[in-house]
């Protein structure tokens, strides 16, 4: 893609995942001068394929994004490979890039996503996206009927163990950092009804052989044969730019996310947040839809603003 270097735009989209590219596509087709800032760090990069996106089921994430970049270029949308490190607001928004440029726009779409912090268990990071997984809707079908383990890091891990039992009847919940007494009577009843085995004790490492997961080893030395392990990463929303602009955030069990209206508009006028930066559970298909909605809403808002100013 040819990268241009105009400094003034109508809209800057920070982030080039499904949400950001979708917003940019709508804006480009609406003939808005749009710049996309792409740091090149999509959340789903560890996954070989993405699932559950109608007509794109099983497509490699990198291929999906490459097509998206080609599509926005057809409509004159510019893209710069850089990272937005600061933003200020006066008459317009000024976005400072790590490479030294400052680009300006009348409106912003923040699509910076989130970062997954993985449990500090040897083997987890190395195998994440392969046979260490976090989302049964994303990967459950591909690993169905194998021996599952679930690494508990909070009491919410019980819910994850119950969910993955939909895809395998051989599920073991390793309590790891969760004490047995933290499980409620309802938790224990439901786990038993689902056939999930509960194993107390801290997990020391994941065991592999011939580049595949074969077991879970506890701190006491015992090893349980498992083929797949589900984990719950700690979600870290990439909200630095929103914080710098003074956007209101609200705390959730999965991190602090911006307060937005149904179109993604934040509490800062002229700033939309889309994709995983505004919600933990935004799958690719949801993120793309949110980006489309924000782009269409933003275009209409600019149109009315300009008509009112000229009348």
Secondary structure, 3 states (H helix, E strand, C coil): CCCCCCCEEEEEEECCCHHHHHHHHHHHHCCCCEEEEECCCCHHHHCCCECCCCCCCCECHHHHHHHHHHHHHHCCCEEEECCEEEEEECCCEEEEECCCCEEEEEEEEECCCEEEECCCCECHHHHECCCEECCHHHHCHHHCCCCEEEECCCCCHHHHHHHHCCCCCCEEEECCCCCHHHCCHHHHHHHHHHCCEEECCCEEEEEEECCEEEEEEECCCCEEECCEEECCCEEEECCHHHHHCCCCEEEECCEEEECCCCCCECCCCCEEECHHHCCCCCCHHHHHHHHHHHHHHHHHHHHHHHHHHHC
